[in-house]
Amino acid sequence: MYLSIIIPCYNEENIIAENFKKVLGFLSKYDFDYEIIPVDDGSKDNTFSEMMKLSDTYECINPETYADNRGKGGAVKRGLEVAKGDYILFMDADLATELNAIDEFLREIQTNDMVIASRRHKKSKVPNPQGPLRRLMSNGCKYITKLIMGMPYADTQCGFKGMKKDLAKLIASKQTLNGWAFDVEYLYIAHVNNYRIKEIPIIWINDDTRQSKVSPLKSSISFFFELMKISKNKKKYIKN
């Protein structure tokens, strides 16, 4: 078995070294091969230099970069395109989702095609939830997503998702969005092609200092228009 872990990064020079070492320490218990693919999303700081330092020390770290800032979806797409693993997952650089979710992913991916972390799962633990306004906007996006996309998933936006290689490559080939709703596009591509999707519980640590500087209202409006684009692309998402 070969596992690929994609970590999209934008201006993360201050946390990369410590957090990547945490991931490496967690993975060291496994006896299979793995790679970590940090993707620098056109950072303005020394993120890529920090990636390269780690790559010089650890053979399993394979950095990717490009000059322009494309958005998180663009970084994940690059990772999906170059990943070699039988199983491919992506997670946030701040490790908001605790790493034991990898264990659960590896169990569930044996009988499913995609596994997604859900902060709304009844067994999930979120000790430091988002503020009232962001929770309100998040709930609104949840219901709009169900209404427009017709998908039953409780949490489409958590930054921890994994899939089998064939689905990952299909998604990369069909992806059109890099912005707020790229996660929904991934789920929708899997959904309309009848892949099996499983939501798993997690421990998720919210960090208010890392919230997007874009207002929740503005991001919700952008999210809505991206959902409309996804719904219009259904025929394009069907695999040949």
C-alpha positions in Angstrom: 0.0 0.0 0.0 1.1 3.5 -0.8 -0.4 6.6 0.9 -0.2 10.2 -0.4 -1.0 13.1 1.9 -1.5 16.5 0.2 -1.0 19.6 2.4 -2.0 22.9 0.7 0.0 25.8 2.1 -0.2 29.6 1.7 2.1 31.8 3.8 2.7 29.0 6.4 6.5 29.5 7.0 6.0 29.8 10.8 4.2 26.4 11.3 5.5 24.1 8.5 8.5 22.7 10.2 6.8 21.8 13.5 3.6 20.5 12.0 5.2 18.5 9.3 7.3 16.8 11.9 4.1 15.9 13.8 2.7 14.3 10.7 5.9 12.4 10.1 6.0 11.2 13.7 2.4 10.0 13.4 3.1 8.1 10.1 6.2 6.4 11.5 4.0 3.8 13.2 2.9 2.4 9.8 4.9 -0.2 7.8 3.7 0.9 4.4 5.2 3.5 2.0 3.9 7.1 2.0 4.7 10.5 0.7 3.8 14.0 1.9 3.1 16.5 -0.9 3.1 20.1 0.4 1.8 22.4 -2.3 2.9 26.1 -2.0 -0.1 28.1 -3.3 2.0 31.1 -4.5 3.0 32.2 -1.0 4.5 35.7 -0.4 6.7 34.5 2.5 9.4 31.7 2.8 6.9 28.8 2.8 8.5 27.1 -0.2 12.0 27.5 1.3 10.8 25.8 4.5 9.3 23.0 2.4 12.6 22.5 0.6 14.6 22.3 3.9 12.3 19.5 5.0 12.5 17.8 1.7 16.3 17.8 2.0 16.0 16.0 5.3 13.1 13.7 4.6 12.9 11.7 1.4 9.2 11.2 1.6 8.4 15.0 1.4 7.9 16.0 -2.2 7.1 19.8 -2.5 5.2 21.4 -5.3 4.9 25.1 -6.1 3.7 27.7 -8.7 4.1 31.4 -8.9 0.4 32.6 -8.8 -2.0 32.3 -5.8 -4.8 30.0 -7.2 -6.7 29.3 -4.0 -6.8 26.1 -1.9 -8.6 24.2 -4.5 -5.8 24.9 -7.0 -3.2 23.6 -4.6 -5.1 20.4 -3.8 -5.6 19.8 -7.5 -1.9 20.0 -8.2 -1.4 17.5 -5.4 -4.0 15.1 -6.8 -2.3 15.3 -10.2 1.2 14.4 -9.0 0.2 12.0 -6.1 1.4 8.4 -6.6 -0.5 6.7 -3.8 -3.1 4.0 -3.9 -4.9 6.2 -1.4 -4.7 10.0 -1.5 -5.9 12.4 1.2 -5.5 16.1 1.8 -5.5 18.0 5.1 -4.9 21.6 6.3 -1.4 22.8 7.2 -2.6 23.9 10.7 -3.6 20.3 11.6 -7.0 21.5 12.8 -8.2 17.9 12.3 -6.4 15.7 14.8 -4.1 13.2 13.1 -5.9 10.1 14.4 -8.4 10.8 11.6 -5.8 9.1 9.3 -6.4 5.8 11.2 -10.1 6.1 10.6 -9.6 7.0 7.0 -7.5 4.0 6.4 -10.1 1.7 7.9 -13.1 3.2 6.1 -11.4 3.5 2.7 -11.2 -0.2 2.4 -14.9 -0.4 1.8 -15.6 3.1 0.4 -14.2 5.2 -2.4 -14.1 8.6 -0.6 -13.9 9.3 3.2 -14.6 12.8 4.5 -14.2 14.2 8.0 -17.4 15.7 9.5 -17.4 18.2 12.3 -21.2 17.6 12.5 -20.9 13.9 13.1 -22.6 12.9 16.4 -19.3 11.4 17.6 -17.1 14.4 16.6 -15.6 16.6 19.2 -15.1 20.4 18.6 -13.9 21.8 21.9 -13.5 25.4 20.5 -16.3 26.0 18.0 -16.3 29.0 15.6 -18.0 32.2 16.6 -21.8 32.7 16.3 -21.7 34.6 13.0 -19.4 32.0 11.3 -21.6 29.2 12.6 -24.7 30.9 11.3 -23.1 31.3 7.8 -21.8 27.7 7.9 -25.3 26.4 8.7 -26.7 28.5 5.9 -24.2 27.1 3.4 -25.0 23.6 4.6 -28.7 23.9 3.9 -28.2 25.7 0.6 -25.8 22.9 -0.5 -28.3 20.2 0.3 -31.0 22.1 -1.5 -29.1 22.9 -4.7 -26.9 19.8 -4.9 -29.2 17.2 -3.5 -26.4 15.6 -1.5 -26.9 14.3 2.1 -23.5 15.1 3.6 -23.6 17.1 6.9 -20.2 18.8 6.5 -18.9 19.4 3.0 -16.2 22.0 4.0 -14.0 20.3 6.6 -10.4 20.3 5.2 -9.7 16.6 5.6 -10.8 14.3 2.7 -9.4 11.2 1.2 -10.1 8.9 -1.7 -8.9 6.0 -3.8 -6.5 6.8 -6.6 -8.9 6.3 -9.5 -11.4 8.7 -8.0 -8.7 11.3 -7.2 -7.4 11.3 -10.8 -11.0 11.6 -12.1 -11.7 14.6 -9.8 -8.5 16.3 -10.8 -9.4 15.9 -14.5 -13.0 17.3 -14.0 -12.3 20.0 -11.4 -13.2 23.6 -12.4 -13.2 25.5 -9.1 -10.3 26.6 -6.9 -12.4 28.7 -4.5 -14.8 28.3 -1.6 -16.8 25.4 -3.0 -14.1 23.2 -4.5 -14.8 20.6 -1.7 -18.4 20.5 -2.8 -17.3 20.0 -6.4 -15.2 17.0 -5.3 -18.1 15.5 -3.5 -20.5 16.1 -6.4 -18.2 14.5 -8.9 -18.0 11.4 -6.7 -21.7 11.5 -6.0 -22.9 11.7 -9.7 -20.6 8.9 -10.6 -22.0 6.7 -7.9 -18.9 6.4 -5.8 -19.3 5.4 -2.2 -18.7 8.3 0.3 -18.4 7.9 4.0 -18.4 10.6 6.7 -16.2 10.0 9.8 -16.1 11.6 13.2 -13.1 13.7 14.1 -11.6 15.9 16.8 -11.4 19.4 15.3 -9.6 22.3 16.9 -10.8 25.7 15.7 -8.1 28.5 15.6 -9.8 31.9 15.4 -6.4 33.6 14.6 -6.3 31.7 11.3 -9.8 32.6 10.0 -10.0 34.1 6.5 -9.9 37.9 6.4 -12.8 37.7 3.9 -16.1 38.5 5.6 -18.4 35.5 6.2 -21.2 37.2 4.2 -19.0 37.8 1.2 -17.6 34.3 1.3 -21.1 32.9 1.6 -22.3 34.8 -1.5 -19.2 33.5 -3.4 -20.0 30.0 -2.2 -23.6 30.2 -3.5 -22.6 31.3 -7.0 -20.0 28.5 -7.1 -22.7 26.0 -6.2 -24.7 27.2 -9.1 -21.8 26.6 -11.4 -21.4 23.1 -10.1 -25.0 22.3 -10.6 -24.8 23.4 -14.2 -21.8 21.2 -14.9 -23.4 17.9 -14.0 -23.0 16.4 -17.5 -19.4 17.4 -17.7 -18.6 15.6 -14.4 -19.8 12.2 -15.6 -16.9 10.0 -16.4 -16.6 8.6 -20.0 
